[in-house]
Structures are given as C-alpha cells and as structure tokens.
Amino acid sequence: MTQPSAGLELLKRIRDDKKLSIPVIFYHGSVPQDELEMRPRLSLEMGGGGTTYSPGQLLVWTVRELVRTVLNEEETS
C-alpha cells in the first residue's frame, strides 16, 4: 500500500484534535489508478465527507454539509 496523501494526513490530525469538528471533502484533478478505490474508502473511514474529481459532486456535497450544519445549529439553539 502506498503512503497516505498529505490530505489524508491532515484529515487524521483534524480528527485527532477533538476540538475540531469540521467537514472535510477532497476535490482533486486526478488520482493514480491504484488509489482510485483506496482514497475514498480511507477518507470515509477517517471521517471525511468524500473524495471526488467532479465539480458537480463537490457542489452537492458542499451544499449538503452546509445544510446539515445549519440544521444542527438550529436544533441546539
């Protein structure tokens, strides 16, 4: 298995810091063929919101996270 990307290393640090609970979505231009399945799986296992190279998918996931955040804030207030 190859070394985790810098993005996955950053995600691990974010998730290890219990004070941070921000959504993380990976958007990239390309991924090496041998990592096409590994990166999205690792991202989800580590608490990421997803991995995509599609601008449309990025928009959908970003809006979903924003709506989820707003709904959570309304429930707690």
PQR file with spaces between the fields and no chain letter, atoms N, CA, C, O and H, PARSE charges and radii, in Angstrom:
ATOM       1  N    MET     1       0.851   -1.189    0.000 -0.4000 1.5000
ATOM       2  CA   MET     1       0.000    0.000    0.000 -0.0000 2.0000
ATOM       3  C    MET     1       0.888    1.240    0.000  0.5500 1.7000
ATOM       4  O    MET     1       1.931    1.263    0.652 -0.5500 1.4000
ATOM       5  N    THR     2       0.472    2.262   -0.729 -0.4000 1.5000
ATOM       6  CA   THR     2       1.236    3.498   -0.798 -0.0000 2.0000
ATOM       7  C    THR     2       1.021    4.330    0.455  0.5500 1.7000
ATOM       8  O    THR     2       0.098    4.080    1.231 -0.5500 1.4000
ATOM       9  H    THR     2      -0.375    2.243   -1.259  0.4000 1.0000
ATOM      10  N    GLN     3       1.869    5.305    0.640 -0.4000 1.5000
ATOM      11  CA   GLN     3       1.739    6.214    1.778 -0.0000 2.0000
ATOM      12  C    GLN     3       0.477    7.053    1.627  0.5500 1.7000
ATOM      13  O    GLN     3       0.102    7.405    0.509 -0.5500 1.4000
ATOM      14  H    GLN     3       2.618    5.507    0.009  0.4000 1.0000
ATOM      15  N    PRO     4      -0.184    7.379    2.737 -0.5600 1.5000
ATOM      16  CA   PRO     4      -1.361    8.260    2.652  0.2800 2.0000
ATOM      17  C    PRO     4      -0.976    9.621    2.087  0.5500 1.7000
ATOM      18  O    PRO     4       0.143   10.094    2.280 -0.5500 1.4000
ATOM      19  N    SER     5      -1.904   10.229    1.400 -0.4000 1.5000
ATOM      20  CA   SER     5      -1.656   11.548    0.834 -0.0000 2.0000
ATOM      21  C    SER     5      -1.569   12.585    1.947  0.5500 1.7000
ATOM      22  O    SER     5      -1.963   12.333    3.086 -0.5500 1.4000
ATOM      23  H    SER     5      -2.813    9.844    1.243  0.4000 1.0000
ATOM      24  N    ALA     6      -1.051   13.744    1.596 -0.4000 1.5000
ATOM      25  CA   ALA     6      -0.975   14.833    2.568 -0.0000 2.0000
ATOM      26  C    ALA     6      -2.368   15.206    3.061  0.5500 1.7000
ATOM      27  O    ALA     6      -2.541   15.571    4.224 -0.5500 1.4000
ATOM      28  H    ALA     6      -0.731   13.949    0.671  0.4000 1.0000
ATOM      29  N    GLY     7      -3.361   15.116    2.179 -0.4000 1.5000
ATOM      30  CA   GLY     7      -4.735   15.427    2.585 -0.0000 2.0000
ATOM      31  C    GLY     7      -5.252   14.469    3.642  0.5500 1.7000
ATOM      32  O    GLY     7      -5.902   14.887    4.600 -0.5500 1.4000
ATOM      33  H    GLY     7      -3.220   14.820    1.234  0.4000 1.0000
ATOM      34  N    LEU     8      -4.965   13.174    3.469 -0.4000 1.5000
ATOM      35  CA   LEU     8      -5.396   12.195    4.465 -0.0000 2.0000
ATOM      36  C    LEU     8      -4.638   12.373    5.778  0.5500 1.7000
ATOM      37  O    LEU     8      -5.198   12.171    6.855 -0.5500 1.4000
ATOM      38  H    LEU     8      -4.437   12.834    2.690  0.4000 1.0000
ATOM      39  N    GLU     9      -3.371   12.749    5.687 -0.4000 1.5000
ATOM      40  CA   GLU     9      -2.606   13.037    6.911 -0.0000 2.0000
ATOM      41  C    GLU     9      -3.225   14.224    7.648  0.5500 1.7000
ATOM      42  O    GLU     9      -3.353   14.194    8.872 -0.5500 1.4000
ATOM      43  H    GLU     9      -2.916   12.913    4.812  0.4000 1.0000
ATOM      44  N    LEU    10      -3.606   15.263    6.916 -0.4000 1.5000
ATOM      45  CA   LEU    10      -4.251   16.427    7.531 -0.0000 2.0000
ATOM      46  C    LEU    10      -5.593   16.030    8.143  0.5500 1.7000
ATOM      47  O    LEU    10      -5.922   16.459    9.249 -0.5500 1.4000
ATOM      48  H    LEU    10      -3.502   15.288    5.922  0.4000 1.0000
ATOM      49  N    LEU    11      -6.362   15.219    7.436 -0.4000 1.5000
ATOM      50  CA   LEU    11      -7.645   14.756    7.971 -0.0000 2.0000
ATOM      51  C    LEU    11      -7.438   14.006    9.282  0.5500 1.7000
ATOM      52  O    LEU    11      -8.201   14.198   10.229 -0.5500 1.4000
ATOM      53  H    LEU    11      -6.095   14.870    6.538  0.4000 1.0000
ATOM      54  N    LYS    12      -6.430   13.167    9.348 -0.4000 1.5000
ATOM      55  CA   LYS    12      -6.138   12.436   10.587 -0.0000 2.0000
ATOM      56  C    LYS    12      -5.847   13.406   11.725  0.5500 1.7000
ATOM      57  O    LYS    12      -6.347   13.228   12.836 -0.5500 1.4000
ATOM      58  H    LYS    12      -5.810   13.011    8.579  0.4000 1.0000
ATOM      59  N    ARG    13      -5.046   14.426   11.457 -0.4000 1.5000
ATOM      60  CA   ARG    13      -4.734   15.419   12.500 -0.0000 2.0000
ATOM      61  C    ARG    13      -5.986   16.175   12.949  0.5500 1.7000
ATOM      62  O    ARG    13      -6.169   16.433   14.138 -0.5500 1.4000
ATOM      63  H    ARG    13      -4.640   14.571   10.555  0.4000 1.0000
ATOM      64  N    ILE    14      -6.839   16.523   11.994 -0.4000 1.5000
ATOM      65  CA   ILE    14      -8.079   17.233   12.324 -0.0000 2.0000
ATOM      66  C    ILE    14      -8.967   16.354   13.201  0.5500 1.7000
ATOM      67  O    ILE    14      -9.511   16.820   14.202 -0.5500 1.4000
ATOM      68  H    ILE    14      -6.691   16.313   11.028  0.4000 1.0000
ATOM      69  N    ARG    15      -9.111   15.093   12.830 -0.4000 1.5000
ATOM      70  CA   ARG    15      -9.979   14.183   13.588 -0.0000 2.0000
ATOM      71  C    ARG    15      -9.378   13.820   14.942  0.5500 1.7000
ATOM      72  O    ARG    15     -10.117   13.556   15.890 -0.5500 1.4000
ATOM      73  H    ARG    15      -8.668   14.714   12.017  0.4000 1.0000
ATOM      74  N    ASP    16      -8.056   13.802   15.047 -0.4000 1.5000
ATOM      75  CA   ASP    16      -7.406   13.523   16.333 -0.0000 2.0000
ATOM      76  C    ASP    16      -7.589   14.669   17.319  0.5500 1.7000
ATOM      77  O    ASP    16      -7.578   14.453   18.531 -0.5500 1.4000
ATOM      78  H    ASP    16      -7.456   14.017   14.276  0.4000 1.0000
ATOM      79  N    ASP    17      -7.759   15.894   16.808 -0.4000 1.5000
ATOM      80  CA   ASP    17      -7.990   17.059   17.658 -0.0000 2.0000
ATOM      81  C    ASP    17      -9.482   17.120   17.959  0.5500 1.7000
ATOM      82  O    ASP    17     -10.268   17.558   17.119 -0.5500 1.4000
ATOM      83  H    ASP    17      -7.769   16.070   15.823  0.4000 1.0000
ATOM      84  N    LYS    18      -9.866   16.690   19.131 -0.4000 1.5000
ATOM      85  CA   LYS    18     -11.294   16.557   19.485 -0.0000 2.0000
ATOM      86  C    LYS    18     -12.036   17.891   19.496  0.5500 1.7000
ATOM      87  O    LYS    18     -13.267   17.908   19.529 -0.5500 1.4000
ATOM      88  H    LYS    18      -9.227   16.334   19.813  0.4000 1.0000
ATOM      89  N    LYS    19     -11.304   19.017   19.469 -0.4000 1.5000
ATOM      90  CA   LYS    19     -11.967   20.319   19.480 -0.0000 2.0000
ATOM      91  C    LYS    19     -12.442   20.728   18.082  0.5500 1.7000
ATOM      92  O    LYS    19     -13.276   21.623   17.948 -0.5500 1.4000
ATOM      93  H    LYS    19     -10.305   19.003   19.443  0.4000 1.0000
ATOM      94  N    LEU    20     -11.920   20.084   17.057 -0.4000 1.5000
ATOM      95  CA   LEU    20     -12.290   20.413   15.681 -0.0000 2.0000
ATOM      96  C    LEU    20     -13.308   19.411   15.162  0.5500 1.7000
ATOM      97  O    LEU    20     -13.102   18.201   15.258 -0.5500 1.4000
ATOM      98  H    LEU    20     -11.242   19.357   17.165  0.4000 1.0000
ATOM      99  N    SER    21     -14.392   19.908   14.621 -0.4000 1.5000
ATOM     100  CA   SER    21     -15.390   19.018   14.020 -0.0000 2.0000
ATOM     101  C    SER    21     -15.875   19.613   12.701  0.5500 1.7000
ATOM     102  O    SER    21     -17.071   19.819   12.496 -0.5500 1.4000
ATOM     103  H    SER    21     -14.559   20.891   14.543  0.4000 1.0000
ATOM     104  N    ILE    22     -14.924   19.881   11.818 -0.4000 1.5000
ATOM     105  CA   ILE    22     -15.263   20.486   10.535 -0.0000 2.0000
ATOM     106  C    ILE    22     -15.433   19.416    9.459  0.5500 1.7000
ATOM     107  O    ILE    22     -14.765   18.383    9.504 -0.5500 1.4000
ATOM     108  H    ILE    22     -13.952   19.713   11.985  0.4000 1.0000
ATOM     109  N    PRO    23     -16.319   19.652    8.495 -0.5600 1.5000
ATOM     110  CA   PRO    23     -16.446   18.701    7.388  0.2800 2.0000
ATOM     111  C    PRO    23     -15.238   18.809    6.468  0.5500 1.7000
ATOM     112  O    PRO    23     -14.706   19.898    6.256 -0.5500 1.4000
ATOM     113  N    VAL    24     -14.814   17.688    5.930 -0.4000 1.5000
ATOM     114  CA   VAL    24     -13.675   17.658    5.010 -0.0000 2.0000
ATOM     115  C    VAL    24     -14.091   16.904    3.752  0.5500 1.7000
ATOM     116  O    VAL    24     -14.505   15.746    3.815 -0.5500 1.4000
ATOM     117  H    VAL    24     -15.246   16.803    6.103  0.4000 1.0000
ATOM     118  N    ILE    25     -13.973   17.581    2.606 -0.4000 1.5000
ATOM     119  CA   ILE    25     -14.266   16.983    1.309 -0.0000 2.0000
ATOM     120  C    ILE    25     -13.013   17.136    0.455  0.5500 1.7000
ATOM     121  O    ILE    25     -12.461   18.232    0.351 -0.5500 1.4000
ATOM     122  H    ILE    25     -13.637   18.521    2.556  0.4000 1.0000
ATOM     123  N    PHE    26     -12.569   16.058   -0.148 -0.4000 1.5000
ATOM     124  CA   PHE    26     -11.392   16.104   -1.014 -0.0000 2.0000
ATOM     125  C    PHE    26     -11.834   16.284   -2.462  0.5500 1.7000
ATOM     126  O    PHE    26     -12.649   15.521   -2.980 -0.5500 1.4000
ATOM     127  H    PHE    26     -13.017   15.168   -0.064  0.4000 1.0000
ATOM     128  N    TYR    27     -11.282   17.305   -3.099 -0.4000 1.5000
ATOM     129  CA   TYR    27     -11.554   17.595   -4.511 -0.0000 2.0000
ATOM     130  C    TYR    27     -10.213   17.636   -5.225  0.5500 1.7000
ATOM     131  O    TYR    27      -9.319   18.382   -4.825 -0.5500 1.4000
ATOM     132  H    TYR    27     -10.620   17.925   -2.678  0.4000 1.0000
ATOM     133  N    HIS    28     -10.068   16.852   -6.265 -0.4000 1.5000
ATOM     134  CA   HIS    28      -8.774   16.763   -6.932 -0.0000 2.0000
ATOM     135  C    HIS    28      -8.967   16.547   -8.429  0.5500 1.7000
ATOM     136  O    HIS    28     -10.043   16.172   -8.895 -0.5500 1.4000
ATOM     137  H    HIS    28     -10.794   16.246   -6.590  0.4000 1.0000
ATOM     138  N    GLY    29      -7.896   16.795   -9.154 -0.4000 1.5000
ATOM     139  CA   GLY    29      -7.951   16.645  -10.594 -0.0000 2.0000
ATOM     140  C    GLY    29      -7.800   15.210  -11.047  0.5500 1.7000
ATOM     141  O    GLY    29      -8.451   14.786  -12.001 -0.5500 1.4000
ATOM     142  H    GLY    29      -7.022   17.100   -8.775  0.4000 1.0000
ATOM     143  N    SER    30      -6.951   14.464  -10.376 -0.4000 1.5000
ATOM     144  CA   SER    30      -6.759   13.065  -10.755 -0.0000 2.0000
ATOM     145  C    SER    30      -6.158   12.300   -9.583  0.5500 1.7000
ATOM     146  O    SER    30      -5.569   12.882   -8.672 -0.5500 1.4000
ATOM     147  H    SER    30      -6.422   14.810   -9.601  0.4000 1.0000
ATOM     148  N    VAL    31      -6.319   11.008   -9.628 -0.4000 1.5000
ATOM     149  CA   VAL    31      -5.764   10.115   -8.616 -0.0000 2.0000
ATOM     150  C    VAL    31      -5.110    8.966   -9.370  0.5500 1.7000
ATOM     151  O    VAL    31      -5.670    8.474  -10.350 -0.5500 1.4000
ATOM     152  H    VAL    31      -6.797   10.535  -10.368  0.4000 1.0000
ATOM     153  N    PRO    32      -3.933    8.531   -8.927 -0.5600 1.5000
ATOM     154  CA   PRO    32      -3.325    7.373   -9.583  0.2800 2.0000
ATOM     155  C    PRO    32      -4.279    6.179   -9.573  0.5500 1.7000
ATOM     156  O    PRO    32      -5.018    5.973   -8.610 -0.5500 1.4000
ATOM     157  N    GLN    33      -4.257    5.409  -10.634 -0.4000 1.5000
ATOM     158  CA   GLN    33      -5.183    4.285  -10.812 -0.0000 2.0000
ATOM     159  C    GLN    33      -5.215    3.367   -9.596  0.5500 1.7000
ATOM     160  O    GLN    33      -6.288    2.917   -9.195 -0.5500 1.4000
ATOM     161  H    GLN    33      -3.656    5.576  -11.416  0.4000 1.0000
ATOM     162  N    ASP    34      -4.059    3.083   -9.003 -0.4000 1.5000
ATOM     163  CA   ASP    34      -4.018    2.154   -7.876 -0.0000 2.0000
ATOM     164  C    ASP    34      -4.626    2.734   -6.600  0.5500 1.7000
ATOM     165  O    ASP    34      -4.805    2.013   -5.619 -0.5500 1.4000
ATOM     166  H    ASP    34      -3.187    3.448   -9.329  0.4000 1.0000
ATOM     167  N    GLU    35      -4.942    4.022   -6.606 -0.4000 1.5000
ATOM     168  CA   GLU    35      -5.518    4.652   -5.422 -0.0000 2.0000
ATOM     169  C    GLU    35      -6.982    5.038   -5.589  0.5500 1.7000
ATOM     170  O    GLU    35      -7.576    5.601   -4.669 -0.5500 1.4000
ATOM     171  H    GLU    35      -4.797    4.608   -7.404  0.4000 1.0000
ATOM     172  N    LEU    36      -7.576    4.747   -6.749 -0.4000 1.5000
ATOM     173  CA   LEU    36      -8.955    5.158   -7.024 -0.0000 2.0000
ATOM     174  C    LEU    36      -9.951    4.632   -5.993  0.5500 1.7000
ATOM     175  O    LEU    36     -10.889    5.346   -5.637 -0.5500 1.4000
ATOM     176  H    LEU    36      -7.094    4.290   -7.496  0.4000 1.0000
ATOM     177  N    GLU    37      -9.779    3.425   -5.511 -0.4000 1.5000
ATOM     178  CA   GLU    37     -10.688    2.868   -4.507 -0.0000 2.0000
ATOM     179  C    GLU    37     -10.203    3.133   -3.098  0.5500 1.7000
ATOM     180  O    GLU    37     -11.014    3.315   -2.190 -0.5500 1.4000
ATOM     181  H    GLU    37      -9.017    2.845   -5.800  0.4000 1.0000
ATOM     182  N    MET    38      -8.886    3.158   -2.897 -0.4000 1.5000
ATOM     183  CA   MET    38      -8.330    3.302   -1.559 -0.0000 2.0000
ATOM     184  C    MET    38      -8.620    4.676   -0.946  0.5500 1.7000
ATOM     185  O    MET    38      -9.063    4.762    0.199 -0.5500 1.4000
ATOM     186  H    MET    38      -8.227    3.010   -3.634  0.4000 1.0000
ATOM     187  N    ARG    39      -8.375    5.740   -1.697 -0.4000 1.5000
ATOM     188  CA   ARG    39      -8.526    7.084   -1.116 -0.0000 2.0000
ATOM     189  C    ARG    39      -9.944    7.388   -0.635  0.5500 1.7000
ATOM     190  O    ARG    39     -10.109    7.854    0.492 -0.5500 1.4000
ATOM     191  H    ARG    39      -8.016    5.670   -2.628  0.4000 1.0000
ATOM     192  N    PRO    40     -10.976    7.140   -1.453 -0.5600 1.5000
ATOM     193  CA   PRO    40     -12.331    7.413   -0.946  0.2800 2.0000
ATOM     194  C    PRO    40     -12.673    6.572    0.286  0.5500 1.7000
ATOM     195  O    PRO    40     -13.306    7.064    1.219 -0.5500 1.4000
ATOM     196  N    ARG    41     -12.258    5.315    0.288 -0.4000 1.5000
ATOM     197  CA   ARG    41     -12.534    4.439    1.430 -0.0000 2.0000
ATOM     198  C    ARG    41     -11.829    4.952    2.682  0.5500 1.7000
ATOM     199  O    ARG    41     -12.439    5.030    3.749 -0.5500 1.4000
ATOM     200  H    ARG    41     -11.743    4.914   -0.470  0.4000 1.0000
ATOM     201  N    LEU    42     -10.551    5.304    2.560 -0.4000 1.5000
ATOM     202  CA   LEU    42      -9.809    5.824    3.710 -0.0000 2.0000
ATOM     203  C    LEU    42     -10.404    7.138    4.198  0.5500 1.7000
ATOM     204  O    LEU    42     -10.503    7.371    5.403 -0.5500 1.4000
ATOM     205  H    LEU    42     -10.055    5.241    1.693  0.4000 1.0000
ATOM     206  N    SER    43     -10.795    7.990    3.267 -0.4000 1.5000
ATOM     207  CA   SER    43     -11.394    9.270    3.640 -0.0000 2.0000
ATOM     208  C    SER    43     -12.646    9.056    4.493  0.5500 1.7000
ATOM     209  O    SER    43     -12.809    9.684    5.539 -0.5500 1.4000
ATOM     210  H    SER    43     -10.714    7.801    2.289  0.4000 1.0000
ATOM     211  N    LEU    44     -13.522    8.166    4.038 -0.4000 1.5000
ATOM     212  CA   LEU    44     -14.757    7.906    4.785 -0.0000 2.0000
ATOM     213  C    LEU    44     -14.468    7.250    6.128  0.5500 1.7000
ATOM     214  O    LEU    44     -15.093    7.596    7.131 -0.5500 1.4000
ATOM     215  H    LEU    44     -13.390    7.656    3.188  0.4000 1.0000
ATOM     216  N    GLU    45     -13.527    6.305    6.160 -0.4000 1.5000
ATOM     217  CA   GLU    45     -13.169    5.636    7.416 -0.0000 2.0000
ATOM     218  C    GLU    45     -12.600    6.624    8.428  0.5500 1.7000
ATOM     219  O    GLU    45     -12.774    6.456    9.635 -0.5500 1.4000
ATOM     220  H    GLU    45     -13.019    6.024    5.345  0.4000 1.0000
ATOM     221  N    MET    46     -11.920    7.653    7.932 -0.4000 1.5000
ATOM     222  CA   MET    46     -11.283    8.627    8.817 -0.0000 2.0000
ATOM     223  C    MET    46     -12.199    9.805    9.146  0.5500 1.7000
ATOM     224  O    MET    46     -11.782   10.742    9.826 -0.5500 1.4000
ATOM     225  H    MET    46     -11.778    7.790    6.952  0.4000 1.0000
ATOM     226  N    GLY    47     -13.438    9.766    8.670 -0.4000 1.5000
ATOM     227  CA   GLY    47     -14.378   10.826    8.989 -0.0000 2.0000
ATOM     228  C    GLY    47     -14.493   11.921    7.954  0.5500 1.7000
ATOM     229  O    GLY    47     -15.071   12.973    8.230 -0.5500 1.4000
ATOM     230  H    GLY    47     -13.777    9.005    8.117  0.4000 1.0000
ATOM     231  N    GLY    48     -13.956   11.696    6.769 -0.4000 1.5000
ATOM     232  CA   GLY    48     -14.076   12.667    5.693 -0.0000 2.0000
ATOM     233  C    GLY    48     -15.450   12.596    5.054  0.5500 1.7000
ATOM     234  O    GLY    48     -16.174   11.614    5.222 -0.5500 1.4000
ATOM     235  H    GLY    48     -13.487   10.841    6.546  0.4000 1.0000
ATOM     236  N    GLY    49     -15.802   13.631    4.327 -0.4000 1.5000
ATOM     237  CA   GLY    49     -17.111   13.681    3.697 -0.0000 2.0000
ATOM     238  C    GLY    49     -17.146   13.076    2.314  0.5500 1.7000
ATOM     239  O    GLY    49     -18.226   12.867    1.760 -0.5500 1.4000
ATOM     240  H    GLY    49     -15.214   14.428    4.190  0.4000 1.0000
ATOM     241  N    GLY    50     -15.986   12.789    1.741 -0.4000 1.5000
ATOM     242  CA   GLY    50     -15.945   12.189    0.423 -0.0000 2.0000
ATOM     243  C    GLY    50     -14.740   12.640   -0.362  0.5500 1.7000
ATOM     244  O    GLY    50     -14.016   13.549    0.044 -0.5500 1.4000
ATOM     245  H    GLY    50     -15.109   12.958    2.191  0.4000 1.0000
ATOM     246  N    THR    51     -14.530   11.990   -1.500 -0.4000 1.5000
ATOM     247  CA   THR    51     -13.427   12.283   -2.407 -0.0000 2.0000
ATOM     248  C    THR    51     -13.984   12.298   -3.814  0.5500 1.7000
ATOM     249  O    THR    51     -14.602   11.327   -4.250 -0.5500 1.4000
ATOM     250  H    THR    51     -15.118   11.251   -1.830  0.4000 1.0000
ATOM     251  N    THR    52     -13.771   13.391   -4.527 -0.4000 1.5000
ATOM     252  CA   THR    52     -14.322   13.488   -5.882 -0.0000 2.0000
ATOM     253  C    THR    52     -13.433   14.335   -6.783  0.5500 1.7000
ATOM     254  O    THR    52     -12.659   15.172   -6.318 -0.5500 1.4000
ATOM     255  H    THR    52     -13.269   14.180   -4.173  0.4000 1.0000
ATOM     256  N    TYR    53     -13.563   14.098   -8.064 -0.4000 1.5000
ATOM     257  CA   TYR    53     -12.941   14.960   -9.066 -0.0000 2.0000
ATOM     258  C    TYR    53     -14.015   15.667   -9.885  0.5500 1.7000
ATOM     259  O    TYR    53     -13.704   16.375  -10.842 -0.5500 1.4000
ATOM     260  H    TYR    53     -14.192   13.419   -8.441  0.4000 1.0000
ATOM     261  N    SER    54     -15.281   15.474   -9.507 -0.4000 1.5000
ATOM     262  CA   SER    54     -16.416   16.055  -10.223 -0.0000 2.0000
ATOM     263  C    SER    54     -16.844   17.376   -9.580  0.5500 1.7000
ATOM     264  O    SER    54     -17.184   17.396   -8.397 -0.5500 1.4000
ATOM     265  H    SER    54     -15.533   14.898   -8.729  0.4000 1.0000
ATOM     266  N    PRO    55     -16.835   18.484  -10.338 -0.5600 1.5000
ATOM     267  CA   PRO    55     -17.294   19.755   -9.769  0.2800 2.0000
ATOM     268  C    PRO    55     -18.750   19.690   -9.297  0.5500 1.7000
ATOM     269  O    PRO    55     -19.101   20.291   -8.281 -0.5500 1.4000
ATOM     270  N    GLY    56     -19.589   18.967  -10.027 -0.4000 1.5000
ATOM     271  CA   GLY    56     -20.988   18.837   -9.633 -0.0000 2.0000
ATOM     272  C    GLY    56     -21.141   18.099   -8.317  0.5500 1.7000
ATOM     273  O    GLY    56     -21.924   18.509   -7.460 -0.5500 1.4000
ATOM     274  H    GLY    56     -19.305   18.479  -10.852  0.4000 1.0000
ATOM     275  N    GLN    57     -20.391   17.003   -8.150 -0.4000 1.5000
ATOM     276  CA   GLN    57     -20.443   16.241   -6.903 -0.0000 2.0000
ATOM     277  C    GLN    57     -19.923   17.081   -5.744  0.5500 1.7000
ATOM     278  O    GLN    57     -20.480   17.044   -4.646 -0.5500 1.4000
ATOM     279  H    GLN    57     -19.755   16.670   -8.846  0.4000 1.0000
ATOM     280  N    LEU    58     -18.854   17.840   -5.988 -0.4000 1.5000
ATOM     281  CA   LEU    58     -18.312   18.728   -4.956 -0.0000 2.0000
ATOM     282  C    LEU    58     -19.385   19.721   -4.501  0.5500 1.7000
ATOM     283  O    LEU    58     -19.542   19.955   -3.303 -0.5500 1.4000
ATOM     284  H    LEU    58     -18.402   17.870   -6.880  0.4000 1.0000
ATOM     285  N    LEU    59     -20.111   20.297   -5.435 -0.4000 1.5000
ATOM     286  CA   LEU    59     -21.169   21.252   -5.104 -0.0000 2.0000
ATOM     287  C    LEU    59     -22.265   20.585   -4.277  0.5500 1.7000
ATOM     288  O    LEU    59     -22.707   21.140   -3.272 -0.5500 1.4000
ATOM     289  H    LEU    59     -19.983   20.107   -6.409  0.4000 1.0000
ATOM     290  N    VAL    60     -22.704   19.396   -4.696 -0.4000 1.5000
ATOM     291  CA   VAL    60     -23.753   18.678   -3.966 -0.0000 2.0000
ATOM     292  C    VAL    60     -23.311   18.395   -2.538  0.5500 1.7000
ATOM     293  O    VAL    60     -24.062   18.651   -1.597 -0.5500 1.4000
ATOM     294  H    VAL    60     -22.345   18.945   -5.512  0.4000 1.0000
ATOM     295  N    TRP    61     -22.099   17.870   -2.364 -0.4000 1.5000
ATOM     296  CA   TRP    61     -21.610   17.535   -1.019 -0.0000 2.0000
ATOM     297  C    TRP    61     -21.431   18.781   -0.154  0.5500 1.7000
ATOM     298  O    TRP    61     -21.725   18.763    1.041 -0.5500 1.4000
ATOM     299  H    TRP    61     -21.489   17.662   -3.129  0.4000 1.0000
ATOM     300  N    THR    62     -20.946   19.865   -0.769 -0.4000 1.5000
ATOM     301  CA   THR    62     -20.743   21.100   -0.015 -0.0000 2.0000
ATOM     302  C    THR    62     -22.070   21.666    0.473  0.5500 1.7000
ATOM     303  O    THR    62     -22.192   22.052    1.636 -0.5500 1.4000
ATOM     304  H    THR    62     -20.708   19.879   -1.740  0.4000 1.0000
ATOM     305  N    VAL    63     -23.055   21.715   -0.402 -0.4000 1.5000
ATOM     306  CA   VAL    63     -24.382   22.200   -0.004 -0.0000 2.0000
ATOM     307  C    VAL    63     -24.967   21.305    1.079  0.5500 1.7000
ATOM     308  O    VAL    63     -25.554   21.804    2.040 -0.5500 1.4000
ATOM     309  H    VAL    63     -22.956   21.401   -1.346  0.4000 1.0000
ATOM     310  N    ARG    64     -24.817   19.987    0.938 -0.4000 1.5000
ATOM     311  CA   ARG    64     -25.319   19.039    1.945 -0.0000 2.0000
ATOM     312  C    ARG    64     -24.702   19.320    3.310  0.5500 1.7000
ATOM     313  O    ARG    64     -25.408   19.330    4.319 -0.5500 1.4000
ATOM     314  H    ARG    64     -24.340   19.582    0.157  0.4000 1.0000
ATOM     315  N    GLU    65     -23.397   19.547    3.350 -0.4000 1.5000
ATOM     316  CA   GLU    65     -22.727   19.822    4.622 -0.0000 2.0000
ATOM     317  C    GLU    65     -23.175   21.154    5.213  0.5500 1.7000
ATOM     318  O    GLU    65     -23.344   21.267    6.427 -0.5500 1.4000
ATOM     319  H    GLU    65     -22.824   19.539    2.530  0.4000 1.0000
ATOM     320  N    LEU    66     -23.369   22.164    4.363 -0.4000 1.5000
ATOM     321  CA   LEU    66     -23.840   23.458    4.853 -0.0000 2.0000
ATOM     322  C    LEU    66     -25.245   23.346    5.438  0.5500 1.7000
ATOM     323  O    LEU    66     -25.519   23.896    6.505 -0.5500 1.4000
ATOM     324  H    LEU    66     -23.232   22.072    3.377  0.4000 1.0000
ATOM     325  N    VAL    67     -26.128   22.641    4.751 -0.4000 1.5000
ATOM     326  CA   VAL    67     -27.497   22.451    5.249 -0.0000 2.0000
ATOM     327  C    VAL    67     -27.472   21.678    6.559  0.5500 1.7000
ATOM     328  O    VAL    67     -28.167   22.043    7.508 -0.5500 1.4000
ATOM     329  H    VAL    67     -25.905   22.194    3.885  0.4000 1.0000
ATOM     330  N    ARG    68     -26.677   20.610    6.621 -0.4000 1.5000
ATOM     331  CA   ARG    68     -26.572   19.808    7.841 -0.0000 2.0000
ATOM     332  C    ARG    68     -26.083   20.659    9.012  0.5500 1.7000
ATOM     333  O    ARG    68     -26.592   20.538   10.126 -0.5500 1.4000
ATOM     334  H    ARG    68     -26.113   20.314    5.850  0.4000 1.0000
ATOM     335  N    THR    69     -25.108   21.507    8.763 -0.4000 1.5000
ATOM     336  CA   THR    69     -24.568   22.375    9.810 -0.0000 2.0000
ATOM     337  C    THR    69     -25.621   23.351   10.307  0.5500 1.7000
ATOM     338  O    THR    69     -25.768   23.544   11.514 -0.5500 1.4000
ATOM     339  H    THR    69     -24.694   21.605    7.859  0.4000 1.0000
ATOM     340  N    VAL    70     -26.353   23.966    9.392 -0.4000 1.5000
ATOM     341  CA   VAL    70     -27.395   24.919    9.774 -0.0000 2.0000
ATOM     342  C    VAL    70     -28.480   24.216   10.584  0.5500 1.7000
ATOM     343  O    VAL    70     -28.925   24.740   11.605 -0.5500 1.4000
ATOM     344  H    VAL    70     -26.233   23.809    8.412  0.4000 1.0000
ATOM     345  N    LEU    71     -28.911   23.036   10.141 -0.4000 1.5000
ATOM     346  CA   LEU    71     -29.954   22.293   10.867 -0.0000 2.0000
ATOM     347  C    LEU    71     -29.476   21.902   12.268  0.5500 1.7000
ATOM     348  O    LEU    71     -30.238   21.990   13.231 -0.5500 1.4000
ATOM     349  H    LEU    71     -28.550   22.610    9.311  0.4000 1.0000
ATOM     350  N    ASN    72     -28.228   21.473   12.382 -0.4000 1.5000
ATOM     351  CA   ASN    72     -27.683   21.116   13.694 -0.0000 2.0000
ATOM     352  C    ASN    72     -27.625   22.325   14.621  0.5500 1.7000
ATOM     353  O    ASN    72     -27.918   22.210   15.812 -0.5500 1.4000
ATOM     354  H    ASN    72     -27.609   21.401   11.600  0.4000 1.0000
ATOM     355  N    GLU    73     -27.248   23.487   14.080 -0.4000 1.5000
ATOM     356  CA   GLU    73     -27.182   24.701   14.885 -0.0000 2.0000
ATOM     357  C    GLU    73     -28.579   25.115   15.360  0.5500 1.7000
ATOM     358  O    GLU    73     -28.740   25.568   16.494 -0.5500 1.4000
ATOM     359  H    GLU    73     -27.010   23.581   13.113  0.4000 1.0000
ATOM     360  N    GLU    74     -29.581   24.962   14.499 -0.4000 1.5000
ATOM     361  CA   GLU    74     -30.965   25.317   14.877 -0.0000 2.0000
ATOM     362  C    GLU    74     -31.481   24.384   15.969  0.5500 1.7000
ATOM     363  O    GLU    74     -32.206   24.820   16.863 -0.5500 1.4000
ATOM     364  H    GLU    74     -29.450   24.595   13.578  0.4000 1.0000
ATOM     365  N    GLU    75     -31.114   23.107   15.904 -0.4000 1.5000
ATOM     366  CA   GLU    75     -31.558   22.147   16.912 -0.0000 2.0000
ATOM     367  C    GLU    75     -30.948   22.437   18.284  0.5500 1.7000
ATOM     368  O    GLU    75     -31.595   22.216   19.308 -0.5500 1.4000
ATOM     369  H    GLU    75     -30.525   22.753   15.177  0.4000 1.0000
ATOM     370  N    THR    76     -29.731   22.921   18.310 -0.4000 1.5000
ATOM     371  CA   THR    76     -29.043   23.165   19.582 -0.0000 2.0000
ATOM     372  C    THR    76     -29.345   24.539   20.181  0.5500 1.7000
ATOM     373  O    THR    76     -29.001   24.807   21.332 -0.5500 1.4000
ATOM     374  H    THR    76     -29.206   23.100   17.479  0.4000 1.0000
ATOM     375  N    SER    77     -29.988   25.407   19.398 -0.4000 1.5000
ATOM     376  CA   SER    77     -30.283   26.755   19.942 -0.0000 2.0000
ATOM     377  C    SER    77     -31.686   26.869   20.472  0.5500 1.7000
ATOM     378  O    SER    77     -32.078   27.930   20.956 -0.5500 1.4000
ATOM     379  H    SER    77     -30.267   25.190   18.463  0.4000 1.0000
